Amino acid sequence: MEKNLDFRSDTVTLPTPEMRTAIAEAKLGDDVYGEDPTVNELERLAADMLGKEAGLFVTSGTQGNAVSVLAQTSRGDEILLEANSHIYLNEVGGLAVIGSLMPKPIPGNLGWITPEDIRGALRPKNIHYPESTLLCIENTHNTAGGIPLTVEQLKADWDVAQELGLGVHLDGARIFNAAVALKVNVKELSQYADTVQLCLSKGLAAPVGSVVVGTQDLITKARKYRKMLGGGMRQAGVIAAPGIIALTQMVNRLAKDHVNARLLADGLQKLGIKILNHVRTNMVFIDFADLGWNDADWLAACRQLGWKTRARGTGTRLCLHYGIESDDIHTFLDGLSRIVAS
Ligand SMILES: Cc1ncc(COP(=O)(O)O)c(C=O)c1O
């Protein structure tokens, strides 16, 4: 395994040797004609794993969220989403630009919007108001600290969405981290959404892409939006092939990242660094102010130890992923303790 000493994100993962072989040997065709056997296999596999009728291979998580949201809404609708969700904060306002949609951000509790808050946010039918048509959920919730939302939380939101006539889209960029952390079959989580976007290119280590899964009807719509957005790819089997390896070989190893995150958090805490999140999956949020450090100090220490990281003010998010082993964490902590002591 190639070492990848980089805390910035799990998007930095490099493909496994099996993925590189699969890329070279992939059977190919023109996917816009539906003729790339490798893309078709990936889409079928993802749909089956998440218990949905159909799948769609997309270029990125952002594109997957965009086509899912577009497939479930009409121009001018209002969509409900968590105030710190990736779709709201980090997708370039695409829902407003591409979908002409009104976002209604709702502050969550550790990433979860409660049924009461959904009810409270929904506008009544009235000639003055836009139609509220969609609820977006994120699992794991990134900015809340990589928090896995539980089956019960998802069901509670789904039930209220059904009652209120809202569709549900799940941004499951890290849905397998959630399933592994909660020790549930991923279907138990995906059953409470009409569309799910899952990323292949984060902890699962594929180099490119996401899959959107849902009903055949929604996926047909999403496919057309993907084409509109320039995501109709041709011999895309070369990038779908590592995605198949991601889903068949890389899911269970996510548990290692979660153990390593805990190991890192415990070690940093012992050095006097504050842990800001509940460490449940592969993310550790830290504040190093108590060491008297600012971002430049943290960056310099990590650079000295051979790690890439980022920081702003007195804190940062550290991500664990394929390419980082527990030995690397021990070595990092030993080195950091020497720097702190000096
Ligand atoms: C929760 C979440 N959703 C969606 C995305 C977007 O994925 P991509 O970077 O592939 O567009 C990310 C990326 O980090 C994410 O963390």
The ligand as a Tripos MOL2 file, in Angstrom:
@<TRIPOS>MOLECULE
LIG
   16    16     1     0     0
SMALL
NO_CHARGES

@<TRIPOS>ATOM
      1 C1        -20.9000   15.3160    2.7460 C.3       1 LIG1
      2 C2        -20.3670   15.5740    1.3800 C.ar      1 LIG1
      3 N1        -21.2040   15.5830    0.3440 N.ar      1 LIG1
      4 C3        -20.7830   15.7930   -0.8990 C.ar      1 LIG1
      5 C4        -19.4540   16.0150   -1.1700 C.ar      1 LIG1
      6 C5        -19.0240   16.3310   -2.5890 C.3       1 LIG1
      7 O1        -18.2300   15.3630   -3.1670 O.3       1 LIG1
      8 P1        -17.2600   15.7450   -4.3860 P.3       1 LIG1
      9 O2        -16.0690   16.3950   -3.7790 O.co2     1 LIG1
     10 O3        -16.9730   14.4100   -5.0050 O.co2     1 LIG1
     11 O4        -18.0070   16.6520   -5.2830 O.co2     1 LIG1
     12 C6        -18.5320   16.0130   -0.1210 C.ar      1 LIG1
     13 C7        -17.0920   16.2440   -0.3870 C.2       1 LIG1
     14 O5        -16.2540   16.3130    0.4580 O.2       1 LIG1
     15 C8        -19.0030   15.8060    1.1960 C.ar      1 LIG1
     16 O6        -18.1690   15.8120    2.2430 O.3       1 LIG1
@<TRIPOS>BOND
     1     1     2 1
     2     2     3 ar
     3     2    15 ar
     4     3     4 ar
     5     4     5 ar
     6     5     6 1
     7     5    12 ar
     8     6     7 1
     9     7     8 1
    10     8     9 2
    11     8    10 1
    12     8    11 1
    13    12    13 1
    14    12    15 ar
    15    13    14 2
    16    15    16 1
@<TRIPOS>SUBSTRUCTURE
     1 LIG1         1 GROUP 0 **** ****
